[in-house]
Amino acid sequence: MTNLFDLTGRLAIVTGSSRGIGLTLATGLAAAGAHVILHARDAAALTAAADSVAAETGAQVDFVAFDLTDPSAVKAGMSSLIEQYGCPDILVNNAGMQLRGPFADFTIDQWNRLLAVNLTSAFLMAQTVASGMVARGSGKIINIGSIQSSLARPSITPYSATKGGMVMLTKGLCADFASSGIQTNALAPGYFETELTSALVQDETFSAWVRGRTPAGRWGNVEDLVGTCVFLASSASDFVNGQVIYVDGGMSAVV
């Protein structure tokens, strides 16, 4: 049974993986046997992250640095990666950002930035691996959504729109590529304690709301996401396609 989750010999790229959730997911995939390629824009940060993952897991870890919001950079970076390592078996579209504020105050530049980082980057990355996965007859695409893929809160409407779009991108890729042996699913975290949410965690009023609204009664730890990611990357999920799996302590299940 454990062989279903074994990723030995599989090549995985995780976008936005020099820190936070992306780095934790990459570490989990490496621990399951995958050859992991880290990605971010900062080569120095990637060097440190790759050393950390390799030391913790003993796995082969490499990295690529390019700007996901620049289509020509994505094409060049992924072409180089594929030429050197081959087409990835696993793509995790994790890169993302958050901007908060009153809806009426959001600028078109902020909207376009969120759209580019959170959604267009996943579109571009999926395009770069699709032909290779189709030719091979297998592949796993894991899009990182959010509890905001289905539930809205004040002050983050543009962010919620991008994460809702990620769900429909997931379903669309399933429609296009399931017959070619490719599984595309979304992993949707609830409220997790990370570097990017530290201010919210330290806000006791907000933290109390999160704990009270989440049946599990706590913030998520990034390690809570690893099992689901490995499942979606492995043969254990070969007939799971176009689905959104919420890892949220039950938040999306209750009112």
C-alpha positions as CSV (number, residue, x, y, z in Angstrom):
1,M,0.0,0.0,0.0
2,T,2.8,2.5,0.8
3,N,4.1,2.0,-2.8
4,L,1.0,4.0,-3.9
5,F,2.5,7.1,-2.3
6,D,6.1,6.5,-3.3
7,L,7.4,9.3,-5.6
8,T,10.8,7.8,-6.3
9,G,12.0,8.6,-9.7
10,R,9.5,11.4,-10.3
11,L,10.5,15.0,-11.1
12,A,8.5,17.7,-9.3
13,I,8.6,21.5,-9.6
14,V,7.0,23.7,-6.9
15,T,6.6,27.4,-7.7
16,G,7.1,29.9,-5.0
17,S,9.0,27.4,-2.9
18,S,11.9,29.3,-1.3
19,R,9.9,29.7,1.9
20,G,6.5,29.1,3.6
21,I,4.0,26.7,2.3
22,G,5.8,26.1,-1.0
23,L,9.0,25.1,0.8
24,T,7.2,22.8,3.1
25,L,5.4,21.1,0.3
26,A,8.6,20.7,-1.7
27,T,10.3,19.1,1.4
28,G,7.4,16.7,1.7
29,L,7.6,15.7,-1.9
30,A,11.4,15.2,-1.6
31,A,10.9,13.1,1.6
32,A,8.5,10.9,-0.5
33,G,11.2,10.3,-3.0
34,A,10.7,12.9,-5.7
35,H,13.6,14.8,-7.3
36,V,12.4,18.3,-6.5
37,I,13.0,21.5,-8.4
38,L,12.5,24.6,-6.2
39,H,11.4,27.9,-7.9
40,A,11.3,31.5,-6.9
41,R,12.8,34.8,-8.3
42,D,15.6,35.1,-5.7
43,A,18.5,32.7,-6.5
44,A,20.2,33.4,-3.1
45,A,17.1,32.4,-1.2
46,L,16.7,29.3,-3.4
47,T,20.2,28.2,-2.7
48,A,19.6,28.3,1.0
49,A,16.2,26.5,0.6
50,A,17.7,23.8,-1.6
51,D,20.5,23.1,0.9
52,S,17.9,22.9,3.7
53,V,15.6,20.5,1.9
54,A,18.6,18.3,0.8
55,A,19.9,18.2,4.3
56,E,16.6,17.3,5.8
57,T,15.6,14.6,3.3
58,G,18.7,13.4,1.6
59,A,17.0,13.8,-1.7
60,Q,18.3,15.5,-4.9
61,V,17.2,19.1,-4.9
62,D,17.8,21.7,-7.6
63,F,16.2,25.1,-8.4
64,V,15.3,27.5,-11.1
65,A,14.9,31.3,-10.8
66,F,12.6,33.3,-13.0
67,D,9.6,35.7,-12.8
68,L,6.3,33.9,-13.2
69,T,4.5,37.1,-14.2
70,D,6.7,37.4,-17.4
71,P,5.5,35.0,-20.1
72,S,8.8,35.1,-21.9
73,A,10.7,34.4,-18.7
74,V,8.5,31.4,-17.9
75,K,9.0,30.0,-21.4
76,A,12.7,30.4,-21.3
77,G,13.1,29.1,-17.7
78,M,10.9,26.1,-18.3
79,S,12.5,25.3,-21.7
80,S,15.9,25.2,-20.0
81,L,14.6,23.1,-17.1
82,I,12.9,20.6,-19.5
83,E,16.0,20.4,-21.7
84,Q,18.2,19.6,-18.6
85,Y,15.9,17.3,-16.6
86,G,12.9,16.4,-18.8
87,C,9.3,17.3,-18.5
88,P,8.2,17.3,-14.8
89,D,6.0,14.5,-13.6
90,I,4.5,16.8,-10.9
91,L,3.7,20.6,-11.1
92,V,2.7,22.4,-8.0
93,N,1.4,25.8,-8.7
94,N,1.9,27.4,-5.3
95,A,3.2,30.9,-6.0
96,G,0.8,33.6,-4.7
97,M,0.4,36.9,-3.0
98,Q,-2.2,38.7,-0.9
99,L,-3.3,42.4,-0.9
100,R,-5.9,43.7,1.5
101,G,-8.0,46.8,1.5
102,P,-11.4,48.3,0.9
103,F,-12.7,47.2,-2.5
104,A,-13.3,50.7,-3.7
105,D,-9.6,51.6,-3.0
106,F,-8.1,48.7,-5.0
107,T,-6.3,50.0,-8.1
108,I,-6.2,48.4,-11.5
109,D,-2.5,47.8,-11.0
110,Q,-3.1,45.9,-7.8
111,W,-5.8,43.9,-9.5
112,N,-3.5,43.0,-12.4
113,R,-0.7,42.1,-10.0
114,L,-2.8,39.7,-8.0
115,L,-4.2,38.2,-11.2
116,A,-0.7,37.7,-12.7
117,V,0.9,36.2,-9.6
118,N,-2.0,34.1,-8.4
119,L,-3.7,32.9,-11.6
120,T,-1.9,33.7,-14.8
121,S,1.3,32.2,-13.5
122,A,-0.5,28.8,-13.0
123,F,-2.0,29.1,-16.6
124,L,1.5,29.7,-18.0
125,M,3.2,26.9,-16.0
126,A,0.5,24.4,-17.0
127,Q,0.9,25.3,-20.6
128,T,4.7,24.7,-20.5
129,V,4.3,21.1,-19.1
130,A,1.1,20.0,-20.9
131,S,2.6,18.8,-24.2
132,G,5.3,16.8,-22.4
133,M,2.8,15.2,-20.0
134,V,0.5,14.4,-22.9
135,A,3.3,12.8,-24.9
136,R,4.3,10.7,-21.8
137,G,0.7,9.9,-21.0
138,S,0.9,10.9,-17.4
139,G,1.3,13.9,-15.1
140,K,0.1,15.5,-11.9
141,I,-0.8,19.2,-11.7
142,I,-1.6,20.5,-8.2
143,N,-3.0,24.0,-8.0
144,I,-2.9,25.7,-4.6
145,G,-6.3,27.3,-3.9
146,S,-7.6,28.7,-0.7
147,I,-10.6,28.6,1.7
148,Q,-11.3,31.9,-0.3
149,S,-11.8,29.7,-3.4
150,S,-15.3,29.3,-2.1
151,L,-15.8,31.6,0.9
152,A,-15.4,35.4,0.8
153,R,-14.4,37.9,3.5
154,P,-14.3,41.7,3.5
155,S,-11.2,43.5,2.2
156,I,-9.8,40.6,0.0
157,T,-12.2,40.5,-2.9
158,P,-9.6,40.5,-5.7
159,Y,-7.6,37.8,-3.9
160,S,-10.8,35.7,-3.6
161,A,-11.5,36.2,-7.3
162,T,-8.1,34.8,-8.2
163,K,-8.5,31.8,-5.9
164,G,-11.9,31.1,-7.3
165,G,-10.4,31.3,-10.8
166,M,-7.8,28.7,-9.7
167,V,-10.6,26.2,-9.0
168,M,-12.1,26.7,-12.5
169,L,-8.6,26.4,-14.1
170,T,-8.3,23.1,-12.3
171,K,-11.6,21.8,-13.6
172,G,-10.8,23.0,-17.1
173,L,-7.4,21.3,-17.1
174,C,-9.2,18.1,-16.0
175,A,-11.6,18.5,-18.9
176,D,-8.8,19.0,-21.4
177,F,-6.3,16.5,-20.2
178,A,-7.8,13.7,-18.2
179,S,-8.1,11.5,-21.2
180,S,-4.3,11.9,-21.7
181,G,-3.5,10.4,-18.2
182,I,-3.1,13.8,-16.5
183,Q,-4.7,14.5,-13.1
184,T,-5.3,18.1,-12.1
185,N,-6.6,18.9,-8.7
186,A,-6.6,21.8,-6.2
187,L,-5.4,21.8,-2.6
188,A,-7.2,24.6,-0.8
189,P,-5.7,25.6,2.6
190,G,-7.7,27.2,5.3
191,Y,-6.0,29.6,7.8
192,F,-2.4,28.6,8.2
193,E,0.3,30.1,10.4
194,T,3.1,31.3,8.0
195,E,5.4,34.2,7.6
196,L,2.8,36.0,5.5
197,T,0.1,35.6,8.1
198,S,2.1,36.4,11.2
199,A,0.4,39.8,11.7
200,L,-3.0,38.1,11.6
201,V,-1.9,35.3,14.0
202,Q,-0.6,38.0,16.4
203,D,-3.9,39.9,16.2
204,E,-5.7,38.2,19.1
205,T,-9.2,39.3,17.9
206,F,-8.7,37.8,14.5
207,S,-7.0,34.7,15.9
208,A,-9.9,34.1,18.2
209,W,-12.2,34.4,15.3
210,V,-10.2,31.8,13.3
211,R,-10.1,29.4,16.3
212,G,-13.8,29.8,16.9
213,R,-14.8,29.5,13.2
214,T,-12.6,26.4,12.7
215,P,-14.0,23.1,14.1
216,A,-10.5,21.9,14.8
217,G,-10.1,25.0,17.1
218,R,-6.7,26.1,15.8
219,W,-4.7,27.6,13.0
220,G,-3.2,25.1,10.5
221,N,0.4,24.2,10.6
222,V,2.1,24.0,7.2
223,E,3.0,20.4,7.8
224,D,-0.8,19.6,7.8
225,L,-0.7,20.2,4.0
226,V,2.0,17.7,3.1
227,G,0.0,14.5,3.2
228,T,-2.7,15.8,0.9
229,C,0.0,17.1,-1.5
230,V,1.8,13.8,-1.6
231,F,-1.5,12.0,-2.2
232,L,-2.3,14.2,-5.1
233,A,1.2,13.8,-6.6
234,S,1.2,10.0,-6.3
235,S,-0.4,7.0,-7.9
236,A,-2.8,6.9,-5.0
237,S,-4.8,9.7,-6.8
238,D,-4.8,8.3,-10.3
239,F,-8.6,8.4,-10.6
240,V,-9.0,11.7,-8.7
241,N,-9.4,14.5,-11.1
242,G,-10.8,18.1,-11.2
243,Q,-11.3,18.1,-7.4
244,V,-10.8,20.7,-4.7
245,I,-9.6,19.2,-1.4
246,Y,-10.0,21.7,1.5
247,V,-7.4,21.3,4.2
248,D,-9.0,23.7,6.6
249,G,-9.7,22.0,9.9
250,G,-13.4,21.8,8.9
251,M,-14.0,25.5,8.3
252,S,-15.6,25.1,4.9
253,A,-17.9,22.3,6.3
254,V,-19.8,24.3,8.9
255,V,-21.8,27.5,9.3
